Amino acid sequence: MAHAIQPGADALVVDPKDDVATALRDLAAGENVQYRSGETLGSVTTLAAIPFGHKIAIRDIASGQPVRKYGEIIGQTTEPIKPGEHVHVHNVEGIRGRGDQAGSTKETNTHAN
């Protein structure tokens, strides 16, 4: 299997360009979390509880900046996000399919981020 997930991590970064890791279990506030990006392990301390499957920031992301997951932009921050913060609808807005965004192709998005 070419893309086997290596054990020993609490969260997974899918692409090296990603700003976030995905929690592989429920994470408690104040917990030191190990995340895997390829063969590399990194760590970040959670600033809030983060449920299984949700995103955790692994680097600073300024307000109004794109958020990357899967190597692709999945939204834009509505406020500054610090490493260890829960990244979800309270601090990220979707930008796909929005006619008010520069360069928009007016594509409709039927999938939730």
KOLNULUM-638090 format. One line per 4 residues: number of its first residue (from 1); for each residue x, y, z of N, C-alpha, C, O. Coordinates in nm, 2 decimals. Atoms other than C-alpha are relative to their C-alpha. Last residue first. Layout:
! KOLNULUM-638090
NUM = X,Y,Z,X,Y,Z,X,Y,Z,X,Y,Z | ...
***
This chain:
! KOLNULUM-638090
113 = -0.14,0.00,-0.04,-1.63,2.20,0.40,0.02,-0.07,0.13,0.14,-0.09,0.17 | -0.04,-0.08,-0.12,-1.99,2.11,0.30,0.15,-0.01,0.02,0.21,-0.12,-0.01 | -0.07,0.07,-0.11,-2.05,1.98,-0.05,0.04,0.09,0.11,0.08,0.21,0.08 | 0.10,0.07,-0.07,-2.30,2.12,-0.30,0.05,-0.08,0.11,-0.02,-0.15,0.18
109 = -0.06,0.11,-0.08,-2.07,2.39,-0.43,-0.11,-0.07,0.08,-0.17,0.00,0.16 | 0.08,0.03,-0.12,-2.20,2.61,-0.71,0.07,-0.12,0.07,0.11,-0.21,0.01 | 0.02,0.14,-0.02,-1.95,2.76,-0.95,-0.08,-0.03,0.12,-0.06,0.04,0.22 | 0.14,0.02,-0.04,-1.99,3.13,-1.00,-0.04,-0.15,0.00,-0.15,-0.19,-0.03
105 = 0.06,0.05,0.12,-1.65,3.14,-1.17,-0.15,-0.03,0.02,-0.21,-0.10,-0.07 | 0.10,0.11,-0.02,-1.52,3.37,-0.90,-0.05,-0.05,-0.14,-0.06,0.03,-0.23 | -0.03,0.11,0.08,-1.21,3.57,-0.99,-0.10,-0.12,0.01,-0.07,-0.23,-0.04 | -0.08,-0.03,0.13,-1.26,3.81,-0.71,0.04,-0.12,-0.07,0.08,-0.22,-0.01
101 = -0.14,0.02,-0.02,-1.52,3.68,-0.45,0.07,0.03,-0.14,0.02,-0.01,-0.24 | -0.06,-0.12,-0.05,-1.87,3.83,-0.45,0.15,-0.01,0.01,0.22,0.09,0.05 | -0.01,-0.09,0.11,-2.01,3.55,-0.67,0.07,0.13,0.04,0.11,0.21,-0.05 | 0.05,-0.14,-0.04,-1.95,3.30,-0.40,0.03,0.09,-0.12,0.14,0.11,-0.16
97 = 0.14,-0.03,0.05,-1.94,2.94,-0.54,-0.05,0.14,0.04,-0.17,0.17,0.01 | 0.03,0.06,0.13,-1.64,2.84,-0.33,-0.15,0.04,-0.03,-0.24,0.04,0.05 | -0.01,-0.11,0.10,-1.55,3.09,-0.05,-0.04,-0.06,-0.14,-0.05,0.02,-0.24 | -0.02,0.06,0.13,-1.64,2.89,0.26,0.00,0.11,-0.10,-0.07,0.21,-0.09
93 = 0.12,-0.01,0.08,-1.60,3.08,0.59,0.03,-0.06,-0.14,0.15,-0.05,-0.19 | -0.03,0.01,0.15,-1.35,3.00,0.86,-0.14,0.00,-0.07,-0.24,-0.05,-0.03 | -0.11,-0.08,0.04,-1.35,3.10,1.23,0.04,-0.01,-0.14,0.15,0.04,-0.18 | 0.00,-0.12,-0.08,-1.68,2.97,1.38,0.12,0.09,-0.04,0.12,0.21,0.00
89 = 0.09,-0.11,0.05,-1.73,2.73,1.09,0.00,0.12,0.08,-0.04,0.23,0.03 | 0.14,0.04,0.04,-1.43,2.52,1.19,-0.08,0.12,-0.04,-0.02,0.22,-0.07 | 0.03,-0.06,0.13,-1.06,2.53,1.28,-0.13,-0.05,-0.05,-0.14,-0.17,-0.08 | 0.10,0.08,0.07,-1.00,2.44,1.65,-0.04,0.08,-0.13,-0.07,0.20,-0.11
85 = 0.15,-0.04,0.00,-0.70,2.63,1.77,-0.08,-0.10,-0.09,-0.03,-0.15,-0.19 | 0.07,0.07,-0.11,-0.36,2.46,1.84,-0.15,0.03,0.00,-0.22,-0.03,0.08 | -0.02,0.14,-0.01,-0.16,2.70,1.62,-0.06,-0.06,0.12,-0.05,0.00,0.23 | -0.13,0.04,-0.05,-0.33,3.04,1.62,0.02,-0.15,0.00,-0.07,-0.23,-0.01
81 = 0.00,0.13,-0.06,-0.61,3.16,1.40,0.14,-0.04,0.04,0.23,-0.02,-0.03 | -0.13,0.07,-0.01,-0.67,3.52,1.32,-0.02,-0.13,0.07,-0.09,-0.14,0.16 | -0.07,-0.06,-0.11,-1.04,3.60,1.24,0.14,-0.07,0.00,0.16,-0.17,-0.06 | 0.08,-0.12,-0.03,-1.28,3.53,0.95,0.06,0.07,0.12,0.02,0.18,0.16
77 = 0.02,-0.03,-0.14,-1.04,3.28,0.79,-0.08,0.13,0.02,-0.07,0.22,-0.06 | -0.08,-0.12,-0.03,-1.09,3.18,0.43,-0.03,0.03,0.15,-0.15,0.02,0.19 | 0.07,-0.12,-0.05,-1.21,2.85,0.30,0.10,0.11,0.03,0.21,0.11,0.00 | 0.14,0.05,-0.04,-1.11,2.50,0.17,-0.08,0.12,0.06,-0.20,0.10,0.08
73 = 0.07,-0.10,-0.08,-0.80,2.61,-0.03,-0.14,-0.05,0.03,-0.22,-0.08,-0.06 | 0.09,-0.09,0.07,-0.63,2.29,-0.16,-0.06,0.10,0.10,-0.07,0.08,0.22 | -0.08,-0.08,0.09,-0.33,2.09,-0.05,-0.08,0.10,-0.07,-0.03,0.17,-0.16 | -0.01,0.08,0.12,-0.57,1.84,0.11,0.08,0.07,-0.11,0.08,0.03,-0.23
69 = 0.01,0.14,-0.04,-0.64,2.11,0.36,0.00,-0.08,-0.13,-0.06,-0.03,-0.23 | -0.02,0.11,0.09,-0.55,2.48,0.31,-0.01,-0.13,0.07,0.04,-0.15,0.18 | -0.03,0.12,-0.08,-0.70,2.78,0.48,0.01,-0.11,-0.10,-0.07,-0.14,-0.18 | 0.06,0.13,0.04,-0.70,3.11,0.28,0.05,-0.11,0.10,0.16,-0.09,0.16
65 = -0.09,0.08,0.08,-0.63,3.44,0.46,-0.06,-0.14,-0.04,-0.15,-0.18,0.04 | 0.02,-0.03,0.15,-0.88,3.70,0.57,0.09,-0.09,-0.09,0.09,-0.07,-0.21 | 0.14,-0.03,0.04,-0.75,3.70,0.93,-0.01,0.03,-0.15,0.07,0.11,-0.20 | 0.06,-0.14,-0.02,-0.40,3.57,0.96,-0.14,0.01,-0.04,-0.19,-0.07,-0.13
61 = 0.07,-0.03,0.13,-0.32,3.19,0.98,-0.07,0.14,0.03,-0.15,0.15,0.11 | 0.08,-0.13,0.00,-0.06,3.09,1.24,-0.06,0.02,-0.14,0.00,0.00,-0.24 | -0.08,-0.13,0.01,0.05,2.73,1.21,-0.09,0.12,0.01,-0.21,0.10,0.00 | -0.14,0.04,-0.03,-0.07,2.37,1.29,0.10,0.12,-0.02,0.22,0.11,0.00
57 = -0.10,-0.08,0.07,-0.44,2.46,1.31,0.14,-0.04,0.05,0.17,-0.06,0.16 | -0.08,-0.08,-0.10,-0.66,2.18,1.43,0.11,0.08,-0.08,0.17,0.02,-0.17 | -0.14,-0.06,0.03,-0.93,2.04,1.21,0.06,0.07,0.11,-0.01,0.14,0.19 | -0.01,-0.15,0.02,-1.22,1.81,1.31,0.14,0.05,-0.03,0.24,-0.03,-0.01
53 = 0.03,-0.03,0.14,-1.24,1.43,1.25,0.00,0.15,-0.03,-0.01,0.19,-0.14 | -0.05,0.09,0.10,-1.25,1.35,1.63,-0.05,0.05,-0.14,-0.17,0.08,-0.16 | 0.06,0.13,0.02,-1.36,1.65,1.83,0.07,-0.08,-0.11,0.13,-0.02,-0.20 | 0.02,0.01,0.14,-1.13,1.94,1.93,-0.05,-0.14,-0.02,0.01,-0.24,0.01
49 = 0.03,0.14,0.03,-1.12,2.07,2.29,-0.03,-0.01,-0.15,-0.10,0.08,-0.21 | 0.14,0.04,-0.03,-0.97,2.41,2.30,-0.01,-0.15,-0.03,0.07,-0.21,-0.09 | 0.05,-0.12,-0.08,-0.62,2.57,2.28,-0.14,-0.02,0.04,-0.20,0.06,0.12 | 0.14,-0.04,0.03,-0.46,2.24,2.17,-0.04,0.12,0.09,-0.01,0.12,0.21
45 = 0.08,0.01,-0.12,-0.08,2.22,2.21,-0.14,0.05,-0.04,-0.15,0.17,-0.08 | 0.07,-0.12,-0.03,0.11,2.15,1.88,-0.09,-0.02,0.13,-0.13,-0.14,0.15 | 0.08,0.00,-0.11,0.35,1.88,1.77,-0.06,0.14,0.02,0.00,0.24,-0.02 | 0.00,-0.14,-0.06,0.52,1.77,1.46,-0.09,0.00,0.12,-0.15,-0.10,0.15
41 = 0.09,-0.03,-0.11,0.61,1.42,1.33,0.02,0.15,0.05,0.13,0.19,0.06 | -0.04,-0.10,-0.10,0.76,1.38,0.98,-0.11,0.01,0.11,-0.23,0.01,0.08 | -0.09,0.08,-0.10,0.73,1.07,0.76,0.03,0.09,0.12,0.10,0.04,0.21 | -0.09,0.09,0.07,0.44,1.23,0.57,0.07,-0.09,0.10,0.01,-0.15,0.18
37 = 0.00,-0.05,0.14,0.29,1.49,0.79,0.10,-0.08,-0.08,0.22,-0.05,-0.07 | -0.08,0.06,0.10,0.20,1.33,1.12,-0.02,0.07,-0.13,-0.13,0.09,-0.17 | 0.06,0.02,0.13,0.06,1.52,1.42,0.10,-0.05,-0.10,0.22,-0.02,-0.09 | -0.10,0.04,0.11,0.15,1.48,1.78,-0.08,-0.01,-0.13,-0.18,-0.08,-0.14
33 = 0.04,0.09,0.10,-0.08,1.67,2.02,0.11,-0.03,-0.10,0.18,0.07,-0.15 | -0.11,0.00,0.10,0.02,1.82,2.35,-0.03,-0.11,-0.10,-0.03,-0.22,-0.07 | -0.07,0.12,0.03,-0.32,1.86,2.53,0.11,0.02,-0.10,0.09,0.09,-0.20 | -0.13,0.00,-0.07,-0.43,2.19,2.67,0.08,-0.12,-0.02,0.19,-0.14,0.04
29 = -0.07,-0.13,0.00,-0.79,2.14,2.56,0.13,-0.01,0.09,0.13,-0.08,0.19 | 0.04,-0.09,-0.12,-0.87,1.77,2.51,0.07,0.13,-0.01,0.18,0.14,-0.07 | -0.12,-0.07,-0.06,-0.85,1.60,2.17,-0.05,0.09,0.11,-0.14,0.17,0.09 | 0.03,-0.12,-0.07,-1.11,1.35,2.04,0.12,0.05,0.08,0.19,-0.02,0.14
25 = 0.08,0.04,-0.12,-0.95,1.10,1.81,-0.04,0.14,0.06,0.00,0.24,0.02 | 0.03,0.14,0.01,-0.77,1.11,1.47,-0.07,-0.06,0.12,-0.10,-0.18,0.12 | 0.00,0.08,-0.12,-0.79,1.49,1.46,-0.04,-0.14,-0.02,-0.14,-0.17,-0.08 | 0.13,0.06,-0.03,-0.73,1.63,1.11,0.02,-0.09,0.13,0.10,-0.18,0.13
21 = 0.00,0.14,-0.01,-0.43,1.86,1.07,-0.14,-0.05,0.04,-0.21,0.03,0.10 | 0.07,0.08,-0.11,-0.44,2.21,0.95,0.03,-0.14,-0.01,0.08,-0.20,-0.11 | -0.01,-0.08,-0.12,-0.24,2.47,0.75,-0.06,-0.07,0.12,-0.05,-0.03,0.23 | 0.11,-0.02,-0.08,-0.18,2.22,0.46,0.03,0.09,0.12,0.14,0.09,0.18
17 = 0.05,-0.14,0.01,0.10,2.27,0.21,-0.11,0.04,0.10,-0.15,0.15,0.12 | -0.10,-0.09,-0.07,0.27,1.94,0.32,-0.04,0.15,0.00,0.01,0.23,0.08 | -0.09,-0.05,0.10,-0.05,1.75,0.22,0.10,0.10,0.07,0.05,0.17,0.16 | 0.01,0.07,0.13,-0.27,1.53,0.43,0.10,0.04,-0.10,0.16,-0.04,-0.17
13 = -0.01,-0.10,0.10,-0.17,1.64,0.78,0.00,-0.08,-0.13,0.09,-0.16,-0.15 | -0.06,0.03,0.13,-0.29,1.38,1.03,0.00,0.12,-0.09,-0.11,0.18,-0.11 | 0.06,-0.07,0.11,-0.37,1.40,1.40,0.08,-0.02,-0.12,0.20,-0.06,-0.12 | 0.13,-0.04,-0.04,-0.30,1.21,1.72,-0.08,0.07,-0.11,-0.20,0.08,-0.10
9 = 0.04,-0.14,0.01,0.01,1.03,1.59,-0.15,0.02,0.04,-0.23,-0.07,0.04 | -0.08,-0.08,-0.09,0.20,0.71,1.66,-0.04,0.15,-0.01,0.04,0.23,0.03 | 0.06,-0.02,-0.14,0.10,0.49,1.38,0.08,0.10,0.08,0.19,0.14,0.04 | -0.09,0.05,-0.10,0.20,0.54,1.01,-0.06,0.03,0.14,-0.13,0.13,0.16
5 = -0.02,-0.10,-0.11,-0.08,0.59,0.77,0.08,-0.07,0.10,0.06,-0.18,0.15 | 0.04,0.05,-0.13,-0.03,0.37,0.46,0.02,0.11,0.10,0.13,0.18,0.10 | 0.03,-0.12,-0.09,-0.01,0.57,0.13,-0.05,-0.05,0.14,-0.15,0.00,0.18 | -0.09,-0.12,0.02,0.16,0.33,-0.12,-0.02,0.11,0.11,0.08,0.17,0.14
1 = 0.09,-0.12,0.00,0.00,0.00,0.00,0.09,0.12,0.00,0.17,0.14,0.09
***
